[in-house]
Amino acid sequence: MAKKIKQKALNFEVVVNGRPIEVVAKPYTAANDLPRFRVSIDGSPVQIFGLEPSINKVVVLDKGAAQHPANVEHVIGETLLQAIAA
């Protein structure tokens, strides 16, 4: 059995409409080998973000109990996409 590589959480801040937002994103790899992130926004319940290869964007795959405006999710998705590319 292959050993899983533990990845560190990404902690960053984004500013949307002049408001700073604290983000904690814990990366993991899905069964289909695509990058996924368990994301908490300002301490909210976790949302699942993941790479959508057909559009080459990181989007919300599962909102869970969290409710955030689309523009906040978009900015976080763009930041996570840059992290994948790095």
C-alpha positions as CSV (number, residue, x, y, z in Angstrom):
1,M,0.0,0.0,0.0
2,A,1.3,3.4,-0.9
3,K,2.0,5.8,1.9
4,K,-0.1,9.0,1.8
5,I,1.8,12.3,1.8
6,K,0.3,14.6,4.4
7,Q,-0.1,18.1,3.0
8,K,-0.1,21.2,5.1
9,A,-3.2,23.4,5.3
10,L,-3.1,26.7,3.4
11,N,-3.9,29.7,5.5
12,F,-4.5,32.9,3.6
13,E,-6.6,36.1,3.5
14,V,-8.6,37.4,0.6
15,V,-10.2,40.8,0.4
16,V,-13.7,41.0,-1.3
17,N,-15.5,44.3,-1.5
18,G,-13.0,45.8,1.0
19,R,-13.7,43.1,3.6
20,P,-10.8,40.8,4.6
21,I,-11.8,37.1,4.8
22,E,-9.7,34.4,6.6
23,V,-9.5,31.1,4.7
24,V,-8.1,27.7,5.8
25,A,-7.9,25.2,3.0
26,K,-6.8,21.6,3.7
27,P,-5.6,20.0,0.4
28,Y,-6.2,16.3,-0.4
29,T,-6.4,14.2,-3.6
30,A,-9.7,12.7,-4.6
31,A,-10.2,9.2,-5.8
32,N,-10.0,10.4,-9.4
33,D,-6.5,11.9,-8.6
34,L,-7.8,15.5,-8.9
35,P,-6.9,18.1,-6.2
36,R,-9.6,18.9,-3.6
37,F,-9.7,21.3,-0.7
38,R,-11.7,21.3,2.6
39,V,-12.2,25.0,3.0
40,S,-13.4,27.0,6.0
41,I,-14.2,30.6,5.5
42,D,-14.0,32.9,8.6
43,G,-14.4,29.7,10.7
44,S,-17.5,28.5,8.9
45,P,-18.4,24.9,8.3
46,V,-16.3,23.2,5.7
47,Q,-17.0,23.4,2.0
48,I,-15.4,21.2,-0.6
49,F,-13.6,23.0,-3.5
50,G,-12.0,21.1,-6.3
51,L,-10.4,21.4,-9.7
52,E,-12.9,21.2,-12.6
53,P,-10.7,20.2,-15.5
54,S,-13.2,20.9,-18.2
55,I,-13.1,24.7,-17.4
56,N,-9.7,24.7,-15.6
57,K,-11.1,26.4,-12.5
58,V,-11.4,25.5,-8.8
59,V,-15.1,25.6,-7.9
60,V,-17.3,24.7,-5.0
61,L,-18.3,21.0,-5.3
62,D,-20.2,20.7,-2.0
63,K,-21.4,23.6,0.0
64,G,-22.3,21.6,3.0
65,A,-23.9,23.8,5.7
66,A,-21.9,26.9,4.6
67,Q,-23.5,29.7,2.7
68,H,-21.2,32.3,1.1
69,P,-21.7,34.8,-1.8
70,A,-20.6,33.6,-5.2
71,N,-18.0,36.4,-5.5
72,V,-16.3,35.2,-2.3
73,E,-16.3,31.6,-3.6
74,H,-14.9,32.8,-6.9
75,V,-12.0,34.7,-5.4
76,I,-11.1,31.7,-3.1
77,G,-11.3,29.4,-6.1
78,E,-8.9,31.6,-8.1
79,T,-6.5,31.7,-5.2
80,L,-6.6,27.9,-4.8
81,L,-6.0,27.5,-8.6
82,Q,-2.8,29.6,-8.3
83,A,-1.7,27.4,-5.4
84,I,-2.2,24.3,-7.6
85,A,-0.2,25.9,-10.4
86,A,2.7,26.8,-8.1
